[in-house]
Amino acid sequence: MGMIVVHHQVKDFSSWKSAYDKHADARRAAGLTRDHVLQSVDDRNAVTVVLDFADLARAKAFAASADLKAAMKSAGVVGVPTILILKKVT
């Protein structure tokens, strides 16, 4: 069990959020669950998304996928996102 944390700047939060919501099936298919969408209190276009996963290989494949890159580009992500894949430490 772990989490993917994605931080990026977007051109327009409302447009990005609509595109993010439309990409939900792809996240579910990759085994990602319990998403949290967060905005910076100082910049509504600075967005962080946190998602849970159970299968590390599937999470890594999703994070590196051409589909995710294309979805981010069409959603208005600016620059290079930071993607962290974290595992729970027991």
C-alpha positions in Angstrom: 0.0 0.0 0.0 1.3 3.4 -0.8 0.5 6.8 -2.3 1.2 8.8 -5.4 1.6 12.5 -4.9 1.5 14.7 -8.0 2.2 18.4 -7.7 1.9 20.8 -10.7 1.0 24.2 -11.9 -2.1 24.5 -14.1 -3.2 27.3 -16.5 -6.8 27.4 -15.1 -8.0 25.3 -12.1 -11.6 25.0 -13.3 -10.5 23.7 -16.7 -8.0 21.4 -15.2 -10.5 20.0 -12.7 -13.0 19.2 -15.4 -10.3 17.3 -17.4 -9.1 15.5 -14.2 -12.6 14.3 -13.4 -13.0 12.9 -17.0 -9.8 10.9 -16.5 -11.2 9.1 -13.4 -11.8 5.8 -15.3 -8.0 5.6 -16.2 -7.1 6.1 -12.5 -9.5 3.4 -11.4 -8.2 1.0 -14.1 -4.7 1.6 -12.7 -5.9 0.7 -9.2 -5.6 4.2 -7.8 -8.2 5.0 -5.2 -9.1 7.7 -2.6 -8.0 10.7 -4.5 -7.5 14.1 -2.8 -7.3 17.2 -4.8 -5.6 20.1 -3.0 -4.9 23.7 -3.9 -2.3 26.1 -2.5 -4.0 28.7 -0.3 -1.8 31.3 -2.1 -2.2 30.2 -5.7 -5.4 28.3 -6.8 -3.5 27.1 -9.9 -0.9 25.2 -7.8 -2.5 21.8 -7.5 -1.5 18.7 -5.6 -3.2 15.3 -6.0 -2.8 12.4 -3.6 -4.0 8.9 -4.5 -3.7 5.6 -2.8 -2.6 2.4 -4.5 -2.3 -1.3 -3.6 -0.1 -2.4 -6.5 3.3 -0.7 -6.9 3.9 -1.9 -10.4 0.5 -0.6 -11.7 1.1 2.7 -9.9 4.5 3.1 -11.5 3.1 2.2 -14.9 0.3 4.8 -14.6 2.7 7.5 -13.4 5.0 6.9 -16.4 2.3 6.4 -19.0 1.9 8.3 -22.2 -1.8 8.5 -21.4 -1.2 10.4 -18.2 1.3 12.8 -20.0 -1.3 13.5 -22.7 -4.1 14.0 -20.2 -2.0 16.5 -18.2 -1.0 18.4 -21.4 -4.6 18.7 -22.6 -5.8 19.7 -19.0 -3.4 22.6 -19.0 -0.6 21.5 -16.8 2.3 24.0 -17.0 5.9 22.8 -16.9 7.0 19.5 -15.5 5.0 18.0 -12.7 6.6 16.5 -9.6 5.4 12.9 -9.1 6.4 11.0 -6.0 5.5 7.3 -5.4 5.6 6.6 -1.7 5.2 3.4 0.2 3.9 2.9 3.7 6.6 2.2 6.3 5.6 -0.3 9.0 
